[in-house]
């Protein structure tokens, strides 16, 4: 077992995958050495770390994009809700204003009717007094019999 296989067994707990072995052979050939060289092992370690960091970066970018999309959808939903609630508030304010105006109209109508009743009562009382003053000696109908 060479250094590379020992490293993979110790660090990863597994044997080299075929593509990893092929990569080690290519790196060793490029450096004009063997796969047992420590420099090749360090280069593969660096490659694996870079690969993992790259995958993590891609996952973070995907998560960021997903969160950004979710936030856009949330902002859109909230703006629609605010618009709907704003319309509801305006409608309710119009209903309140109409109710207040209706109540004022009813109160004014009742006050006017009360005033008209008082005026009519005063006219009737004045008419009765006038009729009593015109004929003081005549018996009132229905009382003297």
Secondary structure, 3 states (H helix, E strand, C coil): CCHHHHHHHHHCCCCCCHHHHHHHHHHHHHHCCCCCCHHHHHHHHHHHHHHHHHHHHHHHHHHHHHHHHHHHHHHHHHHHHHHHHHHHHHHHHHHHHHHHHHHHHHHHHHHHHHHHHHHHHHHHHHHHHHHHHHCCCCCCCCCCC
